[in-house]
Amino acid sequence: MKIDVQSINFDADKKLVGRINAKLTKLQTFYDSILDASVNLRLEKSDNRENKQAELKILVNGSEMFSKRQSNSFEEAFDQAYEAVRNQLIKYKEKARI
């Protein structure tokens, strides 16, 4: 699985990128045919505290899972997007078995 992490309007530290890579690698326990994972972390310019946004896109054979979440920390936004995509993968795997 190829993992691409991009940070927009800021520089992501190695600890955050390492955490994201570790969690995305665990996705293969739910579905082993993941081809590509793309994460976009964006810092929105606003007065709102919840200005950190995470977009997660997973490509599998013939389909794509996507989630976009916003929170007051990148870790929380990514975790929420991760859980949504994980649930999508589980449902996709169930449908593929039928």
C-alpha positions in Angstrom: 0.0 0.0 0.0 1.3 3.4 -1.0 0.7 6.1 1.6 0.8 9.8 0.8 0.5 12.5 3.5 0.3 16.2 2.5 0.0 19.2 4.8 -1.5 22.3 3.3 -0.9 25.8 4.9 1.5 24.3 7.5 4.4 21.9 8.0 3.4 18.6 9.7 5.9 17.3 12.2 7.4 13.8 12.0 5.4 12.5 15.0 2.1 13.3 13.4 3.1 11.8 10.0 4.4 8.6 11.8 1.1 8.3 13.7 -0.9 8.5 10.5 1.3 6.0 8.7 1.0 3.5 11.6 -2.8 3.8 11.7 -3.1 3.5 7.9 -1.0 0.3 7.9 -3.4 -1.2 10.4 -6.2 -0.8 7.9 -4.8 -3.8 6.0 -6.1 -6.0 8.8 -9.6 -5.1 7.8 -9.1 -5.4 4.0 -5.8 -6.6 2.5 -6.3 -5.3 -1.1 -5.8 -1.6 -0.4 -3.8 0.0 -3.2 -3.4 3.6 -2.1 -4.0 5.8 0.9 -4.0 9.6 0.6 -4.2 12.0 3.5 -4.6 15.8 3.2 -4.2 17.8 6.4 -5.3 21.4 6.0 -5.1 24.4 8.4 -8.1 26.7 7.6 -7.6 30.4 8.1 -10.5 31.3 10.4 -11.2 32.4 13.9 -13.0 29.1 14.7 -11.1 26.8 17.0 -12.0 23.8 14.9 -9.9 25.0 11.9 -7.9 21.7 11.4 -9.2 19.5 8.7 -8.3 15.9 7.6 -9.3 14.3 4.4 -8.7 10.5 3.9 -9.1 8.7 0.6 -8.5 5.0 0.3 -8.3 3.2 -3.1 -9.2 -0.5 -3.3 -9.8 -2.7 -6.3 -12.6 -0.9 -8.2 -13.7 1.4 -5.5 -12.8 4.4 -3.4 -13.5 5.3 0.3 -13.4 8.9 1.4 -13.9 10.9 4.6 -13.4 14.5 5.5 -13.5 15.7 9.1 -12.8 18.9 11.0 -11.7 19.3 14.6 -9.6 21.4 16.9 -6.6 19.1 16.5 -5.2 17.2 13.5 -5.0 14.0 15.5 -8.7 14.1 16.4 -9.8 15.0 12.9 -7.7 12.2 11.4 -9.0 9.7 14.0 -12.6 10.6 13.1 -11.9 10.3 9.3 -10.0 7.0 9.9 -13.0 5.5 11.8 -15.4 6.5 9.0 -13.2 4.9 6.3 -12.6 1.8 8.4 -16.4 1.3 8.7 -16.7 1.9 4.9 -14.0 -0.8 4.3 -15.8 -3.3 6.6 -19.1 -2.7 4.7 -17.3 -3.0 1.4 -15.7 -6.3 2.4 -19.1 -7.7 3.6 -20.7 -6.8 0.2 -17.7 -8.3 -1.7 -18.3 -11.7 0.1 -21.9 -11.9 -1.1 
